[in-house]
Amino acid sequence: MLLNILTGTIVLVFRPYTFKDVWQLLKYARPISKLVQYHTMSTSQPADPQTGVSNPVYSVHLTTEINAPFETVWEVLTDLPKYHEWNPFVRSMTVVDESDPNGQVPQVLEVGKGLVMICNIPPSLSDRKDARTVNELIKVVDPVNGTLSWQNIDYPNWAMQAQRWQTLTRTSDGTTSYDTHEDFNGVLAYFLKWFLGKSLVESFQGFVTGLKSRSESLAAGTGTGAGAGN
């Protein structure tokens, strides 16, 4: 019996995994992790408020230069109802507030409000049936310094911590430098890194490409532009 268990475990670990397999694992881990969170204490250190999750297991970090004014890029980033027009990664982003009994929440980024995202991994401008729903909490909205941040709330900290940062910087020639990173920690972050890392990077690249294209098109007066993906 012991040999059978060991053999089965080896097959489970080393068999080829599809994207669907890993996402299903993360999906079913949500209710399980919430059941046991009351019996487990996280030992991770608090996250640095300026850098995201402390000592991350996995990070995605991208930068680009955008030939558009700071204000234009900020407008694209914060105009949530138009995300589907240019963003192949985050197909929709909806602000939610459980304290609002009518559910009529203004679609404006505000610290303390929730976000429900529909994400394509890998990126695509089509609305796919296998798109993923992700829940976030808005942590930073700073239009003066061009900073946005939100934190994933699908899992308790011991299972998964994830915080994304986006920062715009004005350049001397009137264009904009864009920097984004997301840090992941917790047990499930290892699965994310090993099995979904490449697809997640592609999705971030699609987001950055779409943001750059959209912002530069608006700055040029064409009003078009979309991200990469099919």
C-alpha positions in Angstrom: 0.0 0.0 0.0 2.8 2.4 0.9 4.4 1.7 -2.5 1.2 2.5 -4.3 0.8 5.8 -2.4 4.3 6.8 -3.2 4.0 5.8 -6.8 0.7 7.7 -7.1 2.2 10.8 -5.5 5.2 10.8 -7.9 2.8 10.5 -10.9 0.7 13.3 -9.6 3.7 15.6 -9.0 5.5 14.9 -12.3 2.7 14.5 -14.8 2.2 17.4 -17.3 -0.1 20.0 -16.0 -2.3 22.3 -18.2 -3.2 25.8 -17.3 -6.7 24.6 -16.5 -5.4 22.1 -14.0 -3.5 24.6 -12.0 -6.2 27.2 -12.1 -8.7 24.6 -10.8 -6.2 23.9 -8.0 -6.1 27.6 -7.0 -9.9 27.8 -7.4 -10.7 24.9 -5.1 -8.0 26.0 -2.6 -10.0 29.2 -1.8 -12.8 27.5 0.2 -10.4 25.0 1.8 -8.0 27.7 2.9 -10.8 29.7 4.4 -12.0 26.7 6.4 -8.5 26.2 8.0 -7.4 29.8 8.3 -8.8 30.0 11.8 -6.5 27.1 12.9 -3.3 28.4 11.2 -1.1 31.4 12.0 0.9 33.1 9.3 4.6 33.6 10.1 5.4 35.9 7.3 6.6 39.4 8.0 4.4 42.4 7.2 4.7 43.8 3.7 6.6 47.0 3.0 3.8 49.5 2.0 6.0 50.8 -0.8 7.1 47.6 -2.3 4.3 45.2 -1.7 4.5 41.7 -0.2 7.6 41.0 1.9 10.2 38.5 0.7 8.0 37.4 -2.2 8.1 33.9 -3.6 7.4 35.2 -7.0 7.3 38.7 -8.6 6.4 40.1 -12.0 8.0 43.5 -12.8 7.7 45.4 -16.1 8.5 49.0 -17.2 8.0 50.9 -20.4 8.2 54.5 -21.7 4.9 55.9 -23.0 4.9 58.7 -25.5 2.0 60.4 -23.9 1.5 63.0 -21.1 1.2 61.8 -17.5 -2.5 62.9 -17.3 -3.4 60.9 -20.4 -1.9 57.7 -19.1 -3.5 58.2 -15.7 -6.9 58.7 -17.4 -6.5 55.4 -19.3 -5.5 53.5 -16.1 -8.5 54.8 -14.1 -11.2 54.7 -16.8 -12.5 51.3 -15.8 -15.5 51.0 -18.1 -13.2 51.1 -21.1 -10.7 48.5 -20.1 -12.3 46.0 -22.5 -11.4 48.2 -25.4 -7.6 47.9 -24.9 -6.7 45.5 -22.1 -6.1 41.9 -23.1 -5.3 40.9 -19.5 -7.9 42.6 -17.4 -11.0 42.4 -19.6 -13.1 44.2 -17.0 -12.6 45.9 -13.6 -15.7 46.7 -11.4 -15.6 48.7 -8.2 -17.8 47.0 -5.5 -18.8 48.1 -2.0 -20.6 45.6 0.3 -21.9 48.5 2.4 -24.0 49.8 -0.5 -27.4 48.0 -0.2 -28.4 49.0 -3.8 -25.1 48.0 -5.4 -25.0 51.3 -7.3 -21.3 51.9 -6.8 -19.6 54.7 -8.8 -16.9 53.2 -11.0 -14.2 55.3 -9.5 -11.1 53.9 -7.8 -11.3 54.6 -4.1 -9.2 53.3 -1.2 -11.1 50.7 0.8 -13.5 49.7 -2.0 -13.3 46.3 -3.6 -12.5 45.3 -7.2 -13.8 42.4 -9.2 -11.6 41.7 -12.2 -12.2 39.4 -15.1 -8.8 38.3 -16.3 -7.5 36.4 -19.4 -4.4 34.3 -18.7 -2.8 34.2 -21.2 -3.9 37.5 -22.6 -6.5 37.9 -25.3 -8.8 40.7 -26.5 -11.6 38.2 -26.8 -14.0 37.6 -23.9 -13.2 33.9 -23.3 -15.3 31.4 -21.4 -12.2 30.4 -19.4 -11.6 34.0 -18.1 -10.8 34.1 -14.4 -12.5 36.2 -11.7 -10.2 37.8 -9.2 -11.2 39.8 -6.1 -9.0 42.7 -4.9 -9.0 45.5 -2.2 -7.9 49.0 -3.3 -5.0 50.1 -1.1 -3.6 53.2 -2.8 -5.0 55.8 -5.2 -2.6 58.7 -5.6 -3.3 60.8 -8.7 -0.6 63.4 -7.8 2.2 60.8 -7.7 0.6 58.5 -10.2 0.4 55.5 -7.9 -2.2 52.7 -7.8 -2.2 49.6 -5.7 -4.5 46.8 -4.8 -4.3 43.6 -2.9 -5.8 40.2 -3.6 -8.4 39.0 -1.0 -9.3 35.6 -2.4 -7.1 33.7 0.1 -5.9 34.1 3.7 -2.3 35.3 4.0 -0.7 31.9 4.7 -2.1 30.6 1.4 -1.6 33.5 -0.9 -0.6 37.1 -0.6 -0.5 39.3 -3.7 -0.3 43.0 -4.1 0.1 44.9 -7.4 1.6 48.4 -7.8 1.5 50.7 -10.8 3.5 53.9 -10.8 3.6 56.8 -13.4 6.6 59.2 -13.5 6.7 62.4 -15.5 9.8 62.6 -17.7 11.7 65.8 -18.7 10.5 65.5 -22.3 6.8 65.4 -21.4 6.3 61.7 -21.8 5.6 59.1 -19.1 7.5 56.3 -17.5 5.3 53.4 -16.4 6.4 50.8 -13.8 4.3 47.9 -12.5 5.0 45.0 -10.3 3.1 42.4 -8.4 4.6 40.3 -5.6 3.2 36.9 -4.5 3.8 35.0 -1.3 2.3 32.1 0.5 2.0 28.4 -0.2 0.0 28.8 -3.4 2.5 31.3 -4.8 4.8 28.3 -5.5 2.2 26.7 -7.8 1.6 30.0 -9.4 5.4 30.5 -10.1 6.0 26.9 -11.3 3.0 26.4 -13.5 1.5 29.8 -14.4 4.6 32.0 -14.3 5.1 32.3 -18.0 1.4 32.9 -18.9 1.2 35.5 -16.1 4.2 37.4 -17.5 2.6 37.3 -20.9 -0.6 38.7 -19.5 1.3 41.6 -17.8 3.1 42.3 -21.0 -0.3 42.4 -22.8 -1.5 44.9 -20.2 1.6 47.1 -20.6 1.5 47.0 -24.4 -2.2 47.8 -24.4 -1.7 50.7 -22.0 1.1 52.2 -24.1 -0.8 51.8 -27.4 -4.0 53.3 -26.0 -2.3 56.2 -24.3 -0.2 57.1 -27.3 -3.2 56.9 -29.6 -5.2 59.3 -27.4 -2.2 61.6 -27.2 -1.9 61.6 -30.9 -5.6 62.3 -31.3 -6.5 59.1 -33.0 -8.5 57.7 -30.0 -7.6 54.1 -30.9 -5.2 51.5 -29.6 -5.4 48.1 -28.0 -3.3 45.5 -26.5 -1.7 42.4 -28.0 -3.6 39.1 -28.0 -6.2 37.2 -30.0 
